[in-house]
């Protein structure tokens, strides 16, 4: 037998990078989302009526051209009181996080996150070959500041903090965030403000005072544009010029770019929707108190509650009533927890009615202590 021929006949397969083989994988439960969507923290109603009108005015000529992001970035920058060079529009916050990781992380670097939090931080860090260091919150699920500060070292090159946090709804105050950024001048500190509108406080005006801070925003939540996939990064020009080099020039689609200025203009709609969410968040938390269900006070458009051992049965029972909620038991420190999105008054009322009936169906009982 000719050894050369034997070697040539061996099957050769293409393999991805080691970092890709080792990175965690996210499996969104998107299949069969028929019903009231209280599972993904989306706007459960609709975007501004002006956006719907704008979509009807879009002609096919605009669809034949590559989308121009620059003019819309100027509009967005003006809306937030920033320079165009300090703003980058992205394909949702997911791409924004991905771009930050690809721009600033080397394989020998570390990223620091407090858990539980948004899972995609770890996914995009791992894709670069860098390592993620986790700092676990205690049972209060508040931000573990002391342990977090103690975990910063010379290898820390990225810090990701969501405020309000997903899935807990907890916030981190401005002084604390500045303290963290000052403690790690060698690291980019990405502050994920996806749920900013439902809280009201932002760090966007601090990007000049603390130039290692980059703000991430989405237009998927309060604005109701999740299906158009558009978000933004805002940071000091000294950092943003590097991120812009990594970003595709045509990363945001033409329809999203066309609709965003209209969505930003309708401040009355945003004010109305946010007021609805804040009022119904209070209503939901009062209901949970009456039912004896433990929950974590939230400043976002959702509440995390502790159902306990019957969490899976609860989610199934809610689905039978055509109301979708999200089981978060796989998140660190969240065993038995379920997250429910808050919508306008009628959506919240339907959610509460389904919740009360589902608890009875599964035989749920309050656990003292």
N, C-alpha and C positions, 0 to 999 in steps of 0.2 A: 504494500500500500504506500502510495506517495504521501509523505507527511504534509507536503505543501498543499495538496488537494484537500486533505482532511481539514487542515486549518482554514482553508478558504470556504469549506462547506459549513463551518460552524456558524450558527445564527448570531448575527450582530444586531443589537437593538440600540436605539437612541435613548439616552438617559438624560433627565433634567439635572440641573445643578443640585448639589447636595442640600443647599439651603431650601430648595423647593420641596425635595423629598421629606425634609424634616419639619417644614412649617405646618402649623395647625390649619385645619380646613374648616371653613364656615359653611354650614348647611341651613340656609334660611327656609323656614316652613312656609313656603309661598303657595304650595299646592292646595287647591280647594278653599280659597279665601272668600267663599260666598257667605254673606251675612254682615252683621254690624262689626266693622273692623276696629275693635278695641285692643288690638294685639301689637301693632307696629308703631305706635306713637305718631301716626300720620294725622293730618287735618282730616277729620272724619266727615266733613261736610263738602266743601268745594273751595277752589280759589276765589279771589275777587271776581264778581260778575264782569268787571272791566276786562279781566284776563280772558274770560270766555268770549267776550265780544271781539277782543283783539285777535284771537285764534281764527275766528271766522273771516277776518279781513286779510289773513296771510294768503298771498297768491303763489302759484307754482313757480313763478320766475325766481322768487327768493330761495326756493328749494334746489335750484340748479347751481347755486353759487356756494363756494366755500364760505363758512360763517366767519364774520369779522368780529372778533372778541374786543378789540381795542376801543371802539366807540362806546360800547356798553360799559366797559370798565371805567371809562371817564364818567359816565352817568352814575354808576355805583359809587365811585370814589367821591363825587360831589355830594351824593346823598348822605354819606357817612362822614363828610368833612375831612377827607383824606386826599392825598395826591394820587393820580393814576398809577404812578410807579410803585405805590404801596399796596395796590390791589391786584389780585389775580383771580379771575373766574375759573371755576373748576367743574368737572363732571360730578357734582355732589361733593359732600365732605369726604366720602371714601377716597376719591382721587386726590383730594387735598392732603389727606394723611399720607397717602402713598407717595406723593411728590416730595413731601417733607423728608420722609425716610430715605428715598432714593437720592435726595440732594445732600443730606448731611451725615448719613451713617456709613461707616466702614465695618467690615466683618468683625473687627476686634472691639468695636464699641458696644456700649450698653444703653438700653432705653429703660426708663424708670416709670412704672405706673402703679397706682393704688388700685387694688381690686376689692370688690367687683367693679367693673367698668366696661366700656364699649370694647367688644372682643376684637374688632378689626385693627386696633392699635398693634396688638401682638402679631397678627397675621402679616401686616406690612413691614414690621420690624424684622420678622423672621425671613422675609423674602430677600432682604439685603445681606443675610448671613450674620447680622448682629444679634445680640442676646437681649431678652427682656427680663428685667428684675421686677418681681412683684412684691408689693407691700400690702399685706392683708389688713383690711379694716376689722375692728372688733364687732360685737353684736349690735352696736348702735349704728353701724354702717356709715358713720361719719368719717371724714377724711383723716387718716392716721398721720398727723403732721410730724410728731416727734420721730417716729420710726422712718418716715419718708425722708426727712432731713438727714437722718443718720445713715441712710442708704446711698446718698450722693457721694460719688468718688471721682477720681480723675478719669475713669472710663465712661462716666455718664455723659452722653452726647445728645440725648433726646429725653425730654420729660413731657408726657402727655397727661393732661388733666381736663376732664369734662366737668363743667359747672354751669347749670345743674348736671349732675351725674346720671348716667344711664347704667343700671336700672334702678338706682336708689332714689333719685330726685334730690339728693343732698347737694349743697352748694359749698364753695370754698370762697372765703372773703377776700377782698382786694388786698388787704395788708398781708395776708398769708401767702397769696399768689406772688406778690412782689418779693416777699422774703425768700421764697423758693427760687425765683428767678435770679435773685442776687446771690444766692448760695451756690449757683451753678452757672457762672458766666461763660463756661466753655460749652454749655449745652443749649440747644434750641428748646424753648418751652412753648409747646403748642397748647393753647387754651381753646378747647372745643366748646363753643357757645351755641350749639345746635338748638338748645331750648331756652335761649336768652330771653325771648319775648315774654315767656310765662314767669320769669323771675324779675327782670327789669334792670339788673346791674350788669355792666359790661366793662371789660378791660381794654376796649378798642382805643381809648384815648391815652393809654399807657405805653403804646408801642414805641414812642419816641423817648420817654423817660427810661424805659428798660428795653433796649434794642434786641435782646435775645428772645423776646416774646413775639409769637405769631398767633393771630386770632383765626380760628376756623369758624365759619358760619354756613348754615344751610338755608335754602329757600324751600325745603321740603315740609317743614313743620307748620308754623303759623301761616306762611304764604300759600301752602297747599299745592306746591309744584313738584311733589315727589316723582311723578311720572316723567317730568321733563329733565330731571337729573341736573341740577345746577346748584353750586355752592360757591364759596369764596374764601380766599386767604387774605389777611391784611397784616402787614408787618413793615418794619423799617426797610427802606429801599436797599440798604446794604446787604440784607438777607434775601429780599424778594427777587433781586436780579439773578441770583443763582438758581432759585426755584424756577423762574421763568425759562431759564436755559434748558431745564429738564422737561418742562411741560410741552406737550404737542401744541402747535399753533392753532389747531382746529379741534380742540378737545371738547368744546361745548357746542351743541347743535343749534342750528339757525332758529328753530321755533322757540327754544328756551331763551336765546338771546333777544328775540323779538318781544317776548312776553314779559321779561323781567322788569324793564323800566315801567311798564304799566302796573305791575304788581307793587312796585315800590311807591308809585304815585298814590295808590289808594290806601292812604294811612287810616282813613275812617273805617274801612273794612277790617284792617289788622287790629285796630283798637277795639272794635266790636267783638271780633273773634277771641282775642286775648281776654277780654272781660268775661266772656262766656266761660272760658276754660277756668279762669281763676275762681269764679263764683261756683261752678260745678265741682271743682276740686274740693272746696270747702264742704259742699253738700255730700260728696262721696266720703270724705273723711268723717263727717258726723255720722253717716250711716254705718261705717265700719265700727265706730265707737259704740253705737247702739247694739250692733250685732256681736260685739265682743271679739272682733277680729283685730289682731295686732297688725299695725302698718307703720311705715316710716314716713314722717312728714315730708311732703314733696314741694318743690318750687318749679316743677316741670308740668307737662301735660299728661301725667300718668301718676299712678300710686302703686307702690310695691307693698303687697300684703302677704301675711303668713297664713297659709291654709293648713300646712302641716302634712302628715302622711297621706292625706287624701287629695293632694294637689293634682295628680293626674286625672282622678275621677272628676274633680271639679271642672277642669278644663274641658273634658269630654261632655259633661252635663251642660256647660255653657254653650258649647257648639250645637248641642241638640236643640237649644233655644235660639239658634242662629246668631249668637254673640261670640266673637272670637276674643280670647285673652291669651296672654303669653306665659307659659311655664318657665320660670327662671331658676329652677332647682339646680341646674348644672353649673350655675355661676358660683364662684368661690364665696362661701359663707352664706349662700342663699337657699339651702335645702328646705324644700317645702314652700317656697315663695312663688307667688304668681303676680304678674304685673298687669294692670288694667289701664288702658288709655282713657283720657277724659275728653268728651266731646261737648257739643252744645247741649242745651237743656233736655231736648227730647231724646238724644242719644244716651245721655247719662242716665235719664230715667229708665230707659229700656235696659241699660246695663245693670242698674240696681235691681230692677224687677227680676231679671234673669238670675242675678247672683243670689237673691233671697230664695228663689225656687230651687236653684241648683244645690245650695247648702242643705236644704231640707231633703232633697232627693238622695244625696250621698250620705245622709246621716251625720253631718258634721256637728261636732260639739266643741264648745270652747274649752281649751285646756288651761286650767288655772295655773298662774305662775309663768 
